[in-house]
Amino acid sequence: MKAHREHRVPLSRRATQILRTALAVRNGSKLVFRSPHGKPLLSDITLPTLLKQQGVAAVPHGFRSSFRDWHPKRPTTTRGRSSTAALAHRVTHHVEAAYARSPLFERRRRLLAE
């Protein structure tokens, strides 16, 4: 991450199942998702390349922007800083930041499930 700080992400049940399966078949590799040659399967150009191949006129960062726009408009069960925390953005206003200590992990779990 650009912020060089820990960012925990609450995973869905299905994502957890996929990770458990990948861990079970990784044959001692330190990589969870690797190519048949034992190298990382995903790189920083994997998603942009896939979008281009599929004819999608978008960039990966646009997904983050769309998510940030979507959240306040949805009748979700989560409010406030949830989308900001989910995107690992810092609270910039110094007074608000002084009180924004919670990572809102369970609230973000509900948000990402929605």
C-alpha positions as YAML, in Angstrom:
chain: A
units: angstrom
residues:
- id: 1
  name: MET
  ca: [0.00, 0.00, 0.00]
- id: 2
  name: LYS
  ca: [1.06, 3.55, -0.62]
- id: 3
  name: ALA
  ca: [0.39, 4.48, 3.00]
- id: 4
  name: HIS
  ca: [2.90, 1.88, 4.26]
- id: 5
  name: ARG
  ca: [0.60, 0.85, 7.08]
- id: 6
  name: GLU
  ca: [-1.43, -2.24, 7.80]
- id: 7
  name: HIS
  ca: [-4.86, -2.44, 6.19]
- id: 8
  name: ARG
  ca: [-6.98, -5.44, 7.14]
- id: 9
  name: VAL
  ca: [-9.82, -6.41, 4.80]
- id: 10
  name: PRO
  ca: [-12.82, -8.44, 6.00]
- id: 11
  name: LEU
  ca: [-13.32, -11.26, 3.52]
- id: 12
  name: SER
  ca: [-16.59, -12.84, 2.48]
- id: 13
  name: ARG
  ca: [-17.23, -16.52, 3.14]
- id: 14
  name: ARG
  ca: [-16.62, -17.32, -0.54]
- id: 15
  name: ALA
  ca: [-13.31, -15.41, -0.61]
- id: 16
  name: THR
  ca: [-12.24, -17.31, 2.50]
- id: 17
  name: GLN
  ca: [-13.16, -20.63, 0.86]
- id: 18
  name: ILE
  ca: [-11.10, -19.74, -2.23]
- id: 19
  name: LEU
  ca: [-8.10, -18.82, -0.09]
- id: 20
  name: ARG
  ca: [-8.34, -22.03, 1.94]
- id: 21
  name: THR
  ca: [-8.44, -24.09, -1.25]
- id: 22
  name: ALA
  ca: [-5.49, -22.18, -2.73]
- id: 23
  name: LEU
  ca: [-3.48, -22.65, 0.47]
- id: 24
  name: ALA
  ca: [-4.19, -26.38, 0.44]
- id: 25
  name: VAL
  ca: [-2.82, -26.83, -3.10]
- id: 26
  name: ARG
  ca: [0.14, -24.45, -3.08]
- id: 27
  name: ASN
  ca: [2.70, -27.22, -2.51]
- id: 28
  name: GLY
  ca: [4.88, -25.36, -0.04]
- id: 29
  name: SER
  ca: [5.06, -22.14, -2.07]
- id: 30
  name: LYS
  ca: [5.02, -18.85, -0.17]
- id: 31
  name: LEU
  ca: [2.68, -17.53, -2.86]
- id: 32
  name: VAL
  ca: [-1.05, -18.10, -2.59]
- id: 33
  name: PHE
  ca: [-1.73, -17.51, -6.29]
- id: 34
  name: ARG
  ca: [1.17, -18.53, -8.48]
- id: 35
  name: SER
  ca: [1.72, -19.40, -12.10]
- id: 36
  name: PRO
  ca: [2.55, -22.98, -13.15]
- id: 37
  name: HIS
  ca: [6.20, -21.84, -13.18]
- id: 38
  name: GLY
  ca: [6.10, -20.89, -9.48]
- id: 39
  name: LYS
  ca: [6.14, -17.14, -10.09]
- id: 40
  name: PRO
  ca: [3.46, -14.66, -8.93]
- id: 41
  name: LEU
  ca: [0.30, -15.04, -10.99]
- id: 42
  name: LEU
  ca: [-0.86, -11.46, -10.50]
- id: 43
  name: SER
  ca: [1.14, -8.32, -11.11]
- id: 44
  name: ASP
  ca: [0.36, -4.62, -11.11]
- id: 45
  name: ILE
  ca: [-0.54, -4.81, -14.81]
- id: 46
  name: THR
  ca: [-2.81, -7.88, -14.63]
- id: 47
  name: LEU
  ca: [-6.08, -6.01, -14.04]
- id: 48
  name: PRO
  ca: [-5.44, -3.16, -16.52]
- id: 49
  name: THR
  ca: [-4.47, -5.73, -19.15]
- id: 50
  name: LEU
  ca: [-7.59, -7.81, -18.51]
- id: 51
  name: LEU
  ca: [-9.84, -4.74, -18.73]
- id: 52
  name: LYS
  ca: [-8.24, -3.74, -22.03]
- id: 53
  name: GLN
  ca: [-8.54, -7.27, -23.47]
- id: 54
  name: GLN
  ca: [-12.23, -7.36, -22.50]
- id: 55
  name: GLY
  ca: [-12.87, -4.00, -24.17]
- id: 56
  name: VAL
  ca: [-13.76, -2.30, -20.89]
- id: 57
  name: ALA
  ca: [-13.05, 1.43, -21.07]
- id: 58
  name: ALA
  ca: [-12.04, 1.73, -17.42]
- id: 59
  name: VAL
  ca: [-8.99, 1.75, -15.21]
- id: 60
  name: PRO
  ca: [-8.62, -0.14, -11.91]
- id: 61
  name: HIS
  ca: [-8.62, 3.03, -9.81]
- id: 62
  name: GLY
  ca: [-12.05, 3.77, -11.26]
- id: 63
  name: PHE
  ca: [-13.44, 0.84, -9.26]
- id: 64
  name: ARG
  ca: [-12.34, 2.56, -6.06]
- id: 65
  name: SER
  ca: [-13.93, 5.82, -7.18]
- id: 66
  name: SER
  ca: [-17.16, 4.06, -8.16]
- id: 67
  name: PHE
  ca: [-17.29, 2.32, -4.78]
- id: 68
  name: ARG
  ca: [-16.82, 5.65, -2.98]
- id: 69
  name: ASP
  ca: [-19.66, 7.20, -5.02]
- id: 70
  name: TRP
  ca: [-21.94, 4.16, -4.63]
- id: 71
  name: HIS
  ca: [-21.84, 3.86, -0.84]
- id: 72
  name: PRO
  ca: [-23.50, 7.14, 0.20]
- id: 73
  name: LYS
  ca: [-26.29, 6.59, -2.36]
- id: 74
  name: ARG
  ca: [-27.18, 3.07, -1.20]
- id: 75
  name: PRO
  ca: [-29.67, 2.27, 1.55]
- id: 76
  name: THR
  ca: [-26.97, 0.27, 3.35]
- id: 77
  name: THR
  ca: [-26.77, -0.76, 6.96]
- id: 78
  name: THR
  ca: [-23.44, 1.05, 7.25]
- id: 79
  name: ARG
  ca: [-22.92, 4.77, 7.52]
- id: 80
  name: GLY
  ca: [-20.25, 7.34, 8.10]
- id: 81
  name: ARG
  ca: [-16.61, 6.52, 7.59]
- id: 82
  name: SER
  ca: [-17.14, 2.92, 6.43]
- id: 83
  name: SER
  ca: [-16.29, 3.49, 2.78]
- id: 84
  name: THR
  ca: [-13.38, 5.76, 3.70]
- id: 85
  name: ALA
  ca: [-12.00, 3.05, 5.99]
- id: 86
  name: ALA
  ca: [-12.66, 0.31, 3.40]
- id: 87
  name: LEU
  ca: [-10.52, 2.21, 0.89]
- id: 88
  name: ALA
  ca: [-7.76, 2.74, 3.48]
- id: 89
  name: HIS
  ca: [-8.10, 6.51, 3.17]
- id: 90
  name: ARG
  ca: [-6.95, 8.65, 6.06]
- id: 91
  name: VAL
  ca: [-9.30, 11.05, 7.79]
- id: 92
  name: THR
  ca: [-7.70, 14.39, 6.94]
- id: 93
  name: HIS
  ca: [-9.59, 16.79, 9.20]
- id: 94
  name: HIS
  ca: [-7.51, 16.91, 12.39]
- id: 95
  name: VAL
  ca: [-10.46, 17.05, 14.80]
- id: 96
  name: GLU
  ca: [-12.34, 14.20, 13.14]
- id: 97
  name: ALA
  ca: [-9.11, 12.17, 12.91]
- id: 98
  name: ALA
  ca: [-8.55, 12.54, 16.66]
- id: 99
  name: TYR
  ca: [-11.79, 10.64, 17.28]
- id: 100
  name: ALA
  ca: [-11.59, 8.22, 14.31]
- id: 101
  name: ARG
  ca: [-9.59, 5.47, 15.99]
- id: 102
  name: SER
  ca: [-11.68, 2.42, 15.16]
- id: 103
  name: PRO
  ca: [-10.90, 0.45, 11.99]
- id: 104
  name: LEU
  ca: [-14.67, -0.28, 11.75]
- id: 105
  name: PHE
  ca: [-13.87, -3.87, 10.85]
- id: 106
  name: GLU
  ca: [-17.32, -5.39, 11.43]
- id: 107
  name: ARG
  ca: [-19.07, -2.44, 9.83]
- id: 108
  name: ARG
  ca: [-16.80, -2.79, 6.78]
- id: 109
  name: ARG
  ca: [-17.60, -6.52, 6.67]
- id: 110
  name: ARG
  ca: [-21.31, -5.68, 6.30]
- id: 111
  name: LEU
  ca: [-20.54, -2.97, 3.75]
- id: 112
  name: LEU
  ca: [-18.45, -5.28, 1.56]
- id: 113
  name: ALA
  ca: [-21.10, -7.99, 1.79]
- id: 114
  name: GLU
  ca: [-23.66, -5.48, 0.49]
...
